[in-house]
């Protein structure tokens, strides 16, 4: 069993298909959305059966905030983006997951949201690995 | 000066135009988006010059999470909606604000995000007051 993995937790199939694992945080698995249009990370709390943030325990809510903001800060510094967009929607995938996306003036869909915009464009494998490595390093210096 | 209001804080003009004050929480002013297409609340931390959640102090980050989840839970219970959508984008309005929206299968734009979808449809005044009263009561029983 991987560290942080909770018995009974299974990653949603759609999340599994659209993103790749990047690293484990305390509560969440951090994943990289395989869409080269935007630098886009996803935090998935390893808790089974949770759809809404307010259904987490108070401690888990605090942990999720801490981890989300840590990731947001690292992503902002690493990409020098204009604005971080965070969101927890779950209209399509009900399993609780938090998006952290680096946005820049003039990027696809700007200034609108990324969710539901156009069609996902997977990275070339080496580019995805390079970005994942950059983010892992950026997060390692913060934690 | 209103309770919770911090010297130097001024509400962004666009937020002021699109939403109305609902109540004061500890850190945030809670506002009601004047758009009858979705039950939509906005939390605005009363801190000047903050654009990103991770630029708040750790204590303010924890407060914002607490208040956001309190509001989300009350909105979900009160509206019996399918899913809560939360988001902090700020691509148009840079002042930090957190959206909490009640979504239902088949509502305008479902399952896409509300941001940037179509044109805002203001409430009739009496309907807006009625919804604001309902939410104030729902929050009063939680706090």
Interface residues (C-beta under 8 A of the other chain):
Chain A: X51 X52 X53 X54 X61 X62 X64 X65 X66 X68 X69 X70 X72 X73 X76 X82 X83 X84 X85 X86 X87 X88 X89 X90 X91 X92 X94 X103 X110 X111 X112 X113 X115 X116
Chain B: X51 X52 X53 X54 X61 X62 X64 X65 X66 X68 X69 X70 X72 X73 X76 X82 X83 X84 X85 X86 X87 X88 X89 X90 X91 X92 X94 X103 X110 X111 X112 X113 X115 X116
